[in-house]
Amino acid sequence: MVDRNRPGKPQRLKFMAGVYRDWGATHLTRGQAVRAVKACTRALNLAPGMVEAHLNRGMAYVSLGDYDAALADFDTAAELSPRLADVYTQRGLAHYYRRDFAAAISDYNYALYLAPQQSIIYVYRGMAEDAQDNPLGAVSDYNAALHHDPHNVIAYRRRADARVKLGNLAEALKDYATYLQLGVLQSVRARAEVEALIGQLRQRLNQA
């Protein structure tokens, strides 16, 4: 006798794909990139069109330094969900780490078109601008990031670095100080690095 309440095979496969997808996301959050890749791959073997699994596996590949594999996943995710801003944001990061800054900026531009309120995307684009020796453009992006999120500690740190390049030491000093004030989750090493930079800037300002 057939149990009509028992899920059919397609539903069971979809359920298991979701389980592996969720495990992949969990491993990614825990910094377990290899496990995240394996879990997402299992999800995609069961449900090839699962955007979240492509996105999370791509992010795991970025963590592992396999940028070509990451870009392949992000490209697929973009085909499946062409209006999902996270896809272009993460693909931009893969381009950034490959040092293809022009491609990174292109992806960030489209991500901001889709999600203009997302502060972190402005930070990422500013980083790419800075990497192209455009600290003025970078500061403009960091300003935009802080407009949308005044507590974005990464924006303060990056803007400070760019302002140092522009010779705006007094404003850079303020940004570094705000970074330390707001960054309650920073590592000891990160705080020590910024404290050293503050000391150097104060010495330069006193000598000016």
N, C-alpha and C positions, 0 to 999 in steps of 0.2 A: 504494500500500500504506500502511495506517495504522500510524504508529509508536505502539505501545501504551505506550511509556515516556515519551512526550511529555505534559506536563501539559495538561489540558483548559482551556478558556477560564476557567471559574470559579476554578480554582486559580491560573492566571496573574494574574487580576485581584486575587485575594487576596494573592498574592506582591507585586505592584506596590504595592498599598495599604499593605502593611507597609513597603516601602521608603520610600514618601513619609512614612509615619508616623514612621519612624526619622529621616529627614532633618528633619522638623519638630521633633522632640525635640532634635536636634543644633543646629539654628538657635536654638532657644529657649535652650539652654545657653550659646550664644555671644552672646546678647543681640541676635540678629537677628530681631526680632519680625515684621517684614513678611514676611520669607522663611519664617518658621515658619507664619504664617497661610496662605501660598500652598501650602506643602507639605502641611499638614494638610487643607486644602480639597481638594487633589487626592486625598489618601487617602480622604476622606469621599465624594467623587464615585464612587469605586470600591467603597467598603465603608461605607455610611452608618451602620452600627451599631458602628463602631469607637470604643470608649469613650476610649481613650488619645488619639486624634486630636481628639475633642471637648474633652477636658481640656486638652491642650497648646495647642490653638487658643484656648481660653478664656483661658489664662494669657498667651498672646501678645497677645490683645486687651486684657487688663488693662494690660500693659506699654505699649500704644499709647494707653491712656486711653479706649478704646471699651468702657465698662462694660456697656452694653445688649447688645452683641454677645457679650461674655464671659458674661453671665448666661444668654443664650439657649443657649450651648454647655454651660454647667454644668447648666442645667435638663435638657437632653437627656441628659447624662451621668448625672445622678441617676436619670432614668427607666430608663436602660439598666443601671446598676449601683447600685441604691439602698443598698447596704451598703458602698460604697467611701468610706472616710473622707476621702481626698484631694479628692473632689468637693466635699464640704461645706466643707472647709477653704478651698479656692480660691474657692468661691462666697462664703464669708464675707469673704474679702479684697476681692472685687469690691464687695460691699455696703459694706465699710469705706471703700474709696476713694470711693464715692458718698456717703459720710457718712450712710448708713443703718445706724447702729450697732446698733439693736435687731435688725434682720434679720441683721446680721453675728453678733451674739451667739447668736441662735437657731441659725444654721448651725454655729457653733463648739460649741455645746452638743451637737448631734447628732453632730458629728465626734468629740467626746470620749466620747460614749456608745459609739461604734464602736471608737475607738482611745484608751482612757484613759491609755495610757503615753506618748503622743506629746507631748513637752515643748513643741514649738513651737506647738502649738494653744493651750496655756494662755497662751503669750506673746501670741498674736494676740487671744485673748479679753480678756486684761488691757489691751491697747491700746485695744480698743473700750470697755471699762469706764472707762478713764482719759479717753477722748474724751467720755464722758457725765458727766464731773466726778465720778467715783467712784474716787478714787485708793486708797481702802482696799480696795475690791473688786479693783482692779488688782494691788495688792501681794499679795493672797491668791492670785491666779492666777500671779503671778511666783514666789511661794514654791513653788507646786505644780510649776511648770516646772522649777525648780532641784532639787526633790525627785527628779524623774525624770531630770534631766540636770544634774549639778552644774557642768558646763562650758559651759552655755548662756550665751554672752557677751551675747546680746541681752537675756536676762532680767535680767542684772545691770544693764545700762544702763537698761532701762525701769523696773526697780524703784527704781533710784536717783532717776530723774526723779519718780516717784510719791512717794517718801519726802520729797523736797524740798517737794512740794506739801503734804504732811502736817506739815511742820516738823521732821521727823526727820533733821536735818542730819548728825549724826555717823554714822548708819547709811548715809545716802546717800553720804557720803564713802568709806566702806569699799567700797560697791558700785562706785562709779566707779573706785576703785583696782584692784579685782579685774577689772573690765572691761578696764583697760589691761594688767594682768598676763596675762590669758588671751587677749586678742584679737590674736593674731599676724598675722591677715590683714586687720586694719583699715586703712582708707585713712589717709593723712597728715592729711587734713582732719578725719576722725572723731576721731583721737587728739588733735589740737590742740584741738578743741572740748571734749572731756572734760577735758583738762589745764587749759583755761581755767575750766571749771566747778569743778574741784577747787580752783583758786586762789581763786575767789570764795567757795566754801564755807568754806575755811580762814580767810579774812578775816572772814566773818560769825561764825564760831565764836570767833575771837579777840576780837571786839568784844562778844560776849555776856557 
